[in-house]
């Protein structure tokens, strides 16, 4: 088949009165082909329309019904519509009309000025936390101009975790852009889609504090925030492999170090420099952070249960037992739980992140149940017995060691023995009992009786 370029050359040579033989010799084309081109007088060969095009709507319907199986399309054409199309012709027609895979369209490019925009998104990643595989939500924020990146991981991603992350990200980047592009997620949006969506009052107020405005891209247009979509592949294939994490705090610390030491100093071909170097250009155009940023927390009201705990996210945190039955304000921060009784802070606990049905009890909140306060002072019986004789004092110490509690019952009985018998035979009996390790006071009394028998009775 002769190309349009050859056709044009042949016609130009013919206009310049070049013979057919010379044209054939010069272009190495058959003379009959040269004559045919001159006779047609057109620079491009006419395109033949395939007779199969009349069946194109039926082919499209069958292709969709047969789930892309061209062999089944050919069979159904013959059985249902009595149309016989060769398999090669059918596949050529499907490629030509882009029935299976539409051709790629021309892509545009977004250009951002310094400080104009930043982009935020999340992506689920499977990581090994401790010795257990968990699915964590990776949240990231990227400056659209410099492409400086910050990321953190969370067990789930609600509006509370979103504010926690953005507060850390803005502090890390030391400023904010005028606009923050987000996905069409209801974490930030109240209703609507795209630039016309309504932002929730909570997140809109949060954006005003940091001088930024949240805006969603159009539905099914993820390329609008490609600055933040593209790094997720880099994170999954560079940060996660080969790293171990003992807990959420360790995971997020390593993530921040990775951003600081690996991702942001790396040269980017599209930038011609590293994000850190581009950030130096962008930094003067960013909005300054507020002098004092308000703490990020979520407030709840809980009734203290009969055991002296309040419940938050399946875990329980202790409060003083005098507040049982009271309604308290519970502030959930990312790392701690603070409990208030009206204006007074009554407890502060380290928040349990990766476990459930756990209890946190602070010292002094819950004294032992059904027990009186232990008495450390000596009993009145011990006071009356000690300090008079060294042998008796040693015996009392040993007697208390083998007795229950403070040994009040045994000391009371020993005091009765002292009051019932003379001092000399009593001390002699105690000395003998101490010598042989005898603490059964009934047997000790028998020894004392033997010592006094000769004095009171003429045997």
C-alpha positions as CSV (number, residue, x, y, z in Angstrom):
1,X,0.0,0.0,0.0
2,X,1.4,3.3,-1.1
3,X,1.6,6.0,1.5
4,X,0.2,9.5,1.2
5,X,3.7,11.0,1.1
6,X,4.5,8.9,-2.0
7,X,1.2,9.9,-3.6
8,X,2.0,13.6,-3.1
9,X,5.6,13.2,-4.4
10,X,4.3,11.4,-7.5
11,X,1.8,14.1,-8.3
12,X,4.4,16.8,-7.8
13,X,6.9,15.1,-10.1
14,X,4.2,14.7,-12.7
15,X,3.4,18.4,-12.5
16,X,7.1,19.1,-13.2
17,X,6.8,17.0,-16.4
18,X,8.9,14.0,-15.1
19,X,8.2,10.9,-17.1
20,X,6.5,7.9,-15.5
21,X,9.6,5.7,-16.1
22,X,11.8,8.3,-14.3
23,X,9.3,8.5,-11.4
24,X,9.2,4.7,-11.1
25,X,13.0,4.5,-11.2
26,X,13.5,7.3,-8.7
27,X,10.9,6.2,-6.1
28,X,11.3,2.5,-6.7
29,X,7.6,2.1,-7.3
30,X,6.0,0.1,-10.1
31,X,4.9,2.0,-13.2
32,X,1.4,0.7,-13.0
33,X,1.2,2.1,-9.4
34,X,2.4,5.5,-10.7
35,X,-0.2,5.5,-13.4
36,X,-2.9,4.6,-10.9
37,X,-1.9,7.5,-8.6
38,X,-1.8,10.0,-11.5
39,X,-5.2,8.7,-12.8
40,X,-6.9,9.1,-9.4
41,X,-5.3,12.6,-8.9
42,X,-5.7,12.5,-5.1
43,X,-3.0,12.7,-2.5
44,X,-4.6,10.1,-0.1
45,X,-6.2,6.8,-0.8
46,X,-9.9,6.6,-0.1
47,X,-10.8,4.9,3.1
48,X,-13.0,1.8,2.6
49,X,-16.0,1.6,4.9
50,X,-16.4,-1.9,6.4
51,X,-19.7,-3.6,5.7
52,X,-19.6,-4.7,9.4
53,X,-20.2,-1.1,10.7
54,X,-24.0,-1.5,10.2
55,X,-23.9,-4.2,12.9
56,X,-21.9,-2.0,15.3
57,X,-24.8,-1.3,17.8
58,X,-25.6,-5.0,18.0
59,X,-21.9,-5.9,18.6
60,X,-21.6,-3.3,21.4
61,X,-24.7,-4.8,23.2
62,X,-23.4,-8.3,22.8
63,X,-19.9,-7.4,23.9
64,X,-21.4,-5.9,27.1
65,X,-23.7,-8.9,27.6
66,X,-20.9,-11.5,27.0
67,X,-18.6,-9.6,29.4
68,X,-15.9,-9.0,26.8
69,X,-15.6,-12.5,25.4
70,X,-15.3,-11.9,21.6
71,X,-15.7,-15.7,20.8
72,X,-19.1,-15.6,22.5
73,X,-20.0,-12.4,20.6
74,X,-19.3,-14.1,17.3
75,X,-21.4,-17.1,18.2
76,X,-24.3,-15.0,19.4
77,X,-24.2,-12.9,16.2
78,X,-24.6,-16.0,14.1
79,X,-27.2,-17.7,16.3
80,X,-29.4,-14.7,17.1
81,X,-29.0,-12.3,14.2
82,X,-27.7,-14.7,11.4
83,X,-24.7,-12.4,10.8
84,X,-21.4,-14.1,10.1
85,X,-18.3,-12.0,10.7
86,X,-14.8,-13.5,10.7
87,X,-13.1,-13.5,14.1
88,X,-10.2,-11.4,12.9
89,X,-12.6,-8.8,11.4
90,X,-14.5,-8.7,14.7
91,X,-11.5,-8.1,16.8
92,X,-10.3,-5.4,14.4
93,X,-13.6,-3.7,14.6
94,X,-13.6,-3.8,18.5
95,X,-10.1,-2.3,18.5
96,X,-11.0,0.4,15.9
97,X,-14.2,1.5,17.7
98,X,-12.5,1.3,21.1
99,X,-15.2,-0.9,22.5
100,X,-13.0,-2.8,24.9
101,X,-10.4,-0.1,26.0
102,X,-10.9,3.5,25.1
103,X,-7.8,5.3,24.0
104,X,-6.1,7.6,26.5
105,X,-7.1,11.2,26.2
106,X,-4.7,14.1,26.3
107,X,-3.7,15.0,29.9
108,X,-3.5,18.5,31.2
109,X,-1.3,20.0,33.9
110,X,-2.0,21.9,37.1
111,X,0.4,24.8,37.9
112,X,0.4,26.2,41.4
113,X,2.0,29.3,42.7
114,X,3.9,29.3,46.1
115,X,1.5,29.2,49.0
116,X,-1.6,28.8,46.8
117,X,-2.7,25.3,47.7
118,X,-2.0,22.2,49.8
119,X,-3.7,18.8,49.4
120,X,-4.9,16.2,52.0
121,X,-6.0,12.6,51.6
122,X,-6.0,9.2,53.4
123,X,-5.2,5.7,52.3
124,X,-5.5,2.3,54.1
125,X,-2.2,0.4,54.6
126,X,-1.4,-3.0,56.0
127,X,1.4,-2.8,58.6
128,X,2.9,-5.0,61.3
129,X,2.3,-3.4,64.7
130,X,4.1,-5.3,67.4
131,X,3.5,-8.9,66.3
132,X,0.0,-8.3,64.8
133,X,-1.0,-7.3,61.3
134,X,-3.4,-4.3,61.3
135,X,-5.0,-2.0,58.8
136,X,-4.0,1.5,59.5
137,X,-5.2,4.8,57.9
138,X,-2.3,6.8,56.5
139,X,-3.1,10.5,56.5
140,X,-0.9,12.8,54.5
141,X,-0.6,16.5,53.6
142,X,1.5,17.9,50.7
143,X,2.2,21.5,49.7
144,X,1.2,21.7,46.0
145,X,4.1,24.0,45.0
146,X,7.1,22.6,46.9
147,X,5.6,19.0,47.4
148,X,6.8,18.9,51.0
149,X,5.2,15.9,52.6
150,X,3.9,15.1,56.1
151,X,2.2,11.8,57.1
152,X,0.9,10.0,60.2
153,X,-1.0,6.7,60.9
154,X,-4.2,6.2,62.9
155,X,-6.4,3.2,63.8
156,X,-9.4,4.9,62.2
157,X,-9.9,8.3,60.6
158,X,-12.9,10.3,62.0
159,X,-13.3,14.0,62.2
160,X,-11.4,14.0,65.5
161,X,-8.4,12.2,64.0
162,X,-8.6,14.6,61.1
163,X,-8.2,17.6,63.3
164,X,-5.4,15.9,65.3
165,X,-3.5,15.2,62.1
166,X,-4.0,18.6,60.5
167,X,-2.9,20.3,63.7
168,X,0.4,18.3,63.7
169,X,0.9,18.8,59.9
170,X,0.4,22.6,60.1
171,X,3.0,22.7,62.9
172,X,5.4,20.5,61.0
173,X,5.1,22.7,57.8
174,X,5.2,25.9,59.9
175,X,2.4,27.5,58.0
176,X,-0.6,26.9,55.8
177,X,-1.6,27.6,52.2
178,X,-4.8,29.5,51.4
179,X,-6.6,26.5,50.1
180,X,-6.7,22.8,51.1
181,X,-8.0,20.3,48.5
182,X,-9.7,17.2,49.9
183,X,-11.5,14.2,48.7
184,X,-15.3,14.0,48.7
185,X,-15.3,12.5,52.2
186,X,-17.9,13.1,54.8
187,X,-15.2,13.4,57.4
188,X,-14.9,17.1,56.4
189,X,-18.0,17.6,54.1
190,X,-21.5,18.0,55.5
191,X,-23.2,17.6,52.1
192,X,-22.7,18.1,48.4
193,X,-20.0,17.2,46.0
194,X,-17.0,19.1,44.5
195,X,-16.4,22.8,44.9
196,X,-20.1,23.3,45.7
197,X,-20.0,21.0,48.7
198,X,-20.8,22.4,52.2
199,X,-18.0,22.0,54.8
200,X,-19.1,21.0,58.3
201,X,-19.2,23.9,60.7
202,X,-16.6,22.2,63.0
203,X,-14.0,21.9,60.2
204,X,-14.8,25.3,58.7
205,X,-14.1,26.9,62.1
206,X,-10.9,24.8,62.4
207,X,-9.8,26.1,58.9
208,X,-10.4,29.8,60.0
209,X,-8.2,29.3,63.0
210,X,-5.3,28.3,60.6
211,X,-6.3,30.8,57.8
212,X,-7.1,28.1,55.2
213,X,-10.2,27.0,53.4
214,X,-11.2,23.4,52.6
215,X,-12.4,22.6,49.1
216,X,-13.4,19.2,47.5
217,X,-12.4,18.3,43.9
218,X,-15.1,17.2,41.4
219,X,-16.3,13.6,41.7
220,X,-14.1,11.0,39.9
221,X,-11.4,13.5,39.4
222,X,-8.5,12.3,41.6
223,X,-5.9,13.9,39.3
224,X,-7.0,17.2,40.8
225,X,-5.1,16.2,43.9
226,X,-2.3,14.1,42.3
227,X,0.3,15.8,44.5
228,X,-1.0,13.9,47.5
229,X,-2.2,10.7,45.7
230,X,1.1,9.9,44.1
231,X,3.2,9.7,47.3
232,X,1.0,6.9,48.7
233,X,2.7,4.4,46.3
234,X,6.1,5.7,47.5
235,X,5.1,5.3,51.1
236,X,3.9,1.7,50.7
237,X,7.0,0.7,48.8
238,X,9.7,2.6,50.7
239,X,8.5,3.4,54.2
240,X,6.6,0.3,55.2
241,X,8.9,-2.6,53.9
242,X,11.6,-3.8,56.3
243,X,10.5,-1.6,59.2
244,X,9.1,-2.8,62.6
245,X,6.9,-0.8,64.9
246,X,6.3,-1.5,68.6
247,X,3.2,0.7,68.8
248,X,1.3,3.7,67.4
249,X,3.7,6.2,69.0
250,X,6.7,4.5,67.5
251,X,5.0,4.2,64.1
252,X,4.2,7.9,63.9
253,X,7.7,8.9,65.2
254,X,9.3,6.8,62.5
255,X,6.9,8.2,59.9
256,X,7.8,11.8,60.8
257,X,11.6,10.9,60.7
258,X,11.1,9.3,57.3
259,X,9.5,12.5,56.0
260,X,12.3,14.7,57.4
261,X,15.3,12.5,56.5
262,X,14.3,10.6,53.3
263,X,11.2,11.9,51.4
264,X,11.6,15.7,51.7
265,X,15.4,15.9,51.0
266,X,15.1,13.6,47.9
267,X,15.6,15.2,44.5
268,X,12.5,15.3,42.3
269,X,12.9,15.3,38.6
270,X,9.7,17.3,38.0
271,X,10.8,20.0,40.4
272,X,14.5,20.0,39.5
273,X,15.2,20.2,43.2
274,X,14.2,18.6,46.5
275,X,11.0,19.6,48.3
276,X,13.1,21.0,51.1
277,X,14.8,23.4,48.7
278,X,11.5,24.3,47.0
279,X,9.9,24.9,50.4
280,X,12.5,27.7,51.1
281,X,11.0,29.5,48.1
282,X,7.4,28.8,49.2
283,X,7.8,29.5,53.0
284,X,7.4,33.4,52.8
285,X,4.0,33.0,51.0
286,X,2.4,30.7,53.7
287,X,0.0,32.0,56.3
288,X,1.5,32.2,59.8
289,X,0.2,29.8,62.5
290,X,-1.8,31.4,65.3
291,X,0.3,32.5,68.3
292,X,-1.5,30.0,70.6
293,X,-3.2,27.1,68.9
294,X,-6.3,25.7,70.8
295,X,-6.0,22.1,72.0
296,X,-7.6,19.5,69.8
297,X,-10.0,17.3,71.8
298,X,-13.5,15.9,71.7
299,X,-15.8,16.4,74.6
300,X,-18.3,13.8,76.1
301,X,-20.5,13.6,79.1
302,X,-20.4,10.3,81.0
303,X,-22.1,9.0,84.2
304,X,-19.7,7.3,86.7
305,X,-20.7,3.7,87.1
306,X,-21.1,1.8,90.3
307,X,-17.5,0.5,90.1
308,X,-16.1,4.1,89.9
309,X,-15.2,4.2,86.2
310,X,-16.3,6.2,83.2
311,X,-16.4,4.4,79.8
312,X,-14.8,5.8,76.6
313,X,-14.3,3.9,73.3
314,X,-14.8,0.5,75.0
315,X,-12.2,1.2,77.7
316,X,-12.7,2.4,81.3
317,X,-11.0,5.1,83.3
318,X,-11.1,5.6,87.0
319,X,-12.3,8.6,89.0
320,X,-12.5,9.1,92.8
321,X,-15.1,6.9,94.3
322,X,-17.0,9.8,95.9
323,X,-18.1,10.7,92.3
324,X,-20.0,7.5,91.7
325,X,-23.3,8.3,90.0
326,X,-22.2,11.8,89.0
327,X,-22.2,13.2,85.4
328,X,-18.7,14.3,84.4
329,X,-17.2,15.9,81.3
330,X,-14.7,13.7,79.5
331,X,-12.2,15.3,77.1
332,X,-10.6,12.9,74.7
333,X,-7.2,14.1,73.4
334,X,-5.1,12.0,71.1
335,X,-2.7,10.9,73.8
336,X,-4.7,11.4,77.1
337,X,-8.1,11.5,78.6
338,X,-8.9,14.4,81.0
339,X,-12.0,14.2,83.3
340,X,-13.7,17.3,84.8
341,X,-16.2,17.7,87.5
342,X,-17.7,21.0,86.6
343,X,-14.6,23.3,86.5
344,X,-12.3,21.0,88.5
345,X,-10.0,18.4,86.9
346,X,-10.5,15.2,88.8
347,X,-8.4,12.7,86.7
348,X,-6.0,12.5,83.8
349,X,-5.2,9.2,82.2
350,X,-3.0,8.0,79.3
351,X,-5.4,7.1,76.5
352,X,-5.6,3.4,75.5
353,X,-5.3,3.4,71.6
354,X,-4.9,-0.2,70.4
355,X,-6.8,-2.3,73.0
356,X,-10.3,-2.6,74.2
357,X,-12.1,-3.6,77.4
358,X,-9.1,-2.3,79.4
359,X,-9.2,-0.4,82.8
360,X,-7.0,2.4,83.8
361,X,-7.0,3.0,87.6
362,X,-5.0,5.8,89.3
363,X,-3.6,5.3,92.8
364,X,-5.9,6.6,95.5
365,X,-9.1,6.5,93.4
366,X,-10.4,3.1,94.7
367,X,-9.5,2.0,98.3
368,X,-9.9,-1.7,99.0
369,X,-13.6,-2.9,99.2
370,X,-15.1,-4.3,102.4
371,X,-12.0,-3.7,104.5
372,X,-11.3,-1.2,107.2
373,X,-8.2,0.9,107.0
374,X,-5.3,-1.2,108.3
375,X,-4.2,-0.1,111.8
376,X,-0.5,0.2,112.2
377,X,-0.4,1.3,115.8
378,X,0.3,-1.4,118.5
379,X,-2.7,-2.8,120.3
380,X,-3.4,-1.8,123.9
381,X,-2.6,-5.4,125.0
382,X,0.9,-5.1,123.4
383,X,1.5,-1.8,125.1
384,X,0.7,-3.3,128.5
385,X,2.9,-6.3,127.9
386,X,6.1,-4.8,126.3
387,X,8.8,-2.8,127.9
388,X,8.9,-4.7,131.2
389,X,11.1,-7.7,130.5
390,X,13.5,-8.4,127.6
391,X,12.6,-12.1,127.4
392,X,8.9,-11.3,127.2
393,X,9.5,-8.7,124.5
394,X,11.3,-11.2,122.3
395,X,8.5,-13.7,122.8
396,X,5.8,-11.2,121.9
397,X,7.7,-10.4,118.6
398,X,7.8,-14.1,117.7
399,X,4.2,-14.6,118.7
400,X,3.0,-11.8,116.4
401,X,4.8,-13.2,113.5
402,X,2.9,-16.5,113.6
403,X,-0.5,-14.8,114.5
404,X,-3.1,-13.4,112.1
405,X,-3.2,-9.6,111.7
406,X,-1.8,-7.8,114.7
407,X,-2.2,-10.9,116.9
408,X,-4.6,-9.2,119.3
409,X,-6.3,-12.4,120.5
410,X,-3.1,-14.2,121.4
411,X,-1.7,-11.0,123.1
412,X,-4.9,-10.7,125.1
413,X,-4.6,-14.3,126.3
414,X,-1.0,-13.8,127.1
415,X,-1.9,-10.7,129.2
416,X,-4.5,-12.7,131.1
417,X,-1.7,-15.3,131.9
418,X,0.5,-12.5,133.2
419,X,-2.2,-11.2,135.4
420,X,-3.2,-14.6,136.7
421,X,0.2,-15.9,137.8
422,X,3.2,-14.6,139.8
423,X,5.8,-12.9,137.8
424,X,8.8,-15.3,138.4
425,X,7.1,-18.5,137.3
426,X,5.4,-16.6,134.4
427,X,8.7,-15.3,133.1
428,X,10.4,-18.7,133.6
429,X,7.6,-20.3,131.6
430,X,7.9,-17.8,128.8
431,X,11.7,-18.4,128.7
432,X,11.2,-22.1,128.4
433,X,8.6,-21.6,125.6
434,X,10.9,-19.2,123.8
435,X,13.7,-21.7,124.0
436,X,11.7,-24.5,122.4
437,X,9.7,-22.3,120.0
438,X,6.4,-23.0,121.7
439,X,3.6,-20.6,120.9
440,X,0.6,-22.7,121.9
441,X,-0.5,-20.6,124.9
442,X,-2.5,-23.5,126.4
443,X,0.8,-25.5,126.7
444,X,2.6,-22.4,127.9
445,X,0.0,-22.2,130.7
446,X,0.8,-25.8,131.7
447,X,4.5,-25.0,132.0
448,X,3.7,-22.0,134.2
449,X,1.4,-24.1,136.4
450,X,4.3,-26.6,137.0
451,X,6.5,-23.7,138.0
452,X,3.9,-22.4,140.6
453,X,2.7,-25.8,141.9
454,X,5.2,-26.0,144.7
455,X,4.5,-22.5,145.9
456,X,0.7,-22.8,146.2
457,X,0.3,-26.5,146.9
458,X,2.1,-28.9,149.3
459,X,2.7,-31.9,147.0
